[in-house]
């Protein structure tokens, strides 16, 4: 009954349904949906790992020692980084501590500095600006040349970080303590950012205790004349006549990691896929240009998109991953059409994607259905048997496999959960492809008013 508890479903859909991928951590349900991609990709390449209980601890604040470990892993890979040994650069970093090698390596490369008095403060919290400064160092920016030291360091870091898109998909204050999932997002942004280099680093001059740089050239994007097919992240040309391509961080340090754009997820949404050693890490939907969790009319889409785009662009519409003809099309998206599309409704997520380059409009509606667990999660088979009640009132049983759908391990018999279906062309049927958080049970609550829609 997709119309039941419409407000609850709207909240679930707008906050939870973002990606189709498999989670590696036991506490994956605690990871903010917007950062799932970052956590999964950084986990896949071994840069961000969980604790001994296989938890990621997404909301924990990142410490300075943990940040040094991340930078070391990014630049060296985890195996080489783990072999680093401490050399006693800081008085509060014992040579035998787990983080000594990471801290001393980052200090020797100029990526990190101490806090004064010969100390590093390994357990201290890290802010967004401080981590951005470290990541910019990993990208090749020189802290002295760029003014990442001194009284204006935060201003200079902020400018460069914005240029490198390090804060993309984050809504945080640069002075606030950074959580582990936010750090994962900044690391993912770094993978996609260009490396820089200097033709001349000039010389450093110390005046009244402050170090300044004289005669350095500007930071320039690192380029390569490699073939277009070897551009595993982006094929960014810097100089067309010379065939020079900008080198992104992952293209130099993680050549087995590939970002494929122009994909579609199970629901038909424009998406991108990350591959590592030709194995899929996950497919992630692009950010929608417009989004509804209520019924949509042709007039609304007309006002949203404009008549010229509607006439000129091709429109494709999917409902639960299946192409639907003659429901939302150019002739229906007119300012006089005030009727609701029957495929949209309260609790149905409808997303609109506009591709100006290819002149395409993709509209996707995704229903959320109630399901009941028939048994406890089967740990041996790694499956969960459920009964789903669809919009037409029919009961369908399904066995969900952990390999196909993440987050099913904790369910018990009679638990109520939310699921999403997507059409499978190869089997010519719908498959459960996502499981939302379990439905909340309310007790000792008086319902003073309700409305039942007609079907």
Buried (B, 14 or more C-beta within 10 A) or exposed (E): BBBEBBEBBBEBBBEBBBBBBBBBBBBBBEBBEBBBBBBBBBBBBBBBBBEEEEBBBBEEBBBBBBBBBBBBBBBBBBEEBBEBEBBEBBEBBEEEBEBBBBBBBBBEEEBBBBEEEEEBBBEBBBBBBBBBBBBBBBBBBBBBBBBBBEEEBBEBBBEBBEEBBBBEBBEBEBEEBBBBBBBBBBBBBBBBBBBBBBEEBBEBEEEEEEEBBEEBEEBEBBBBEEEEEEBBBBEBBBEEEEBBBBBBBBBEBBEEBBBEEEBBBBBBBBBBBBBBEEEBBBBBBBEBBBEBBBBBBBBBBBEBBEEEBBEEBEBBBBBBBBEBEEBBBBEBBBEEBEEBBEBBBBBBBBBBBBBEEEEBBBBBBBBBBBBBBBBBBEEEEEBBBBEBBBBEEEEBEBEBBBEBBBBBEEBEEEBBBBBBBBBBEEEEEBBBBBBBEBBEEEEEEEEEEEEEEEE
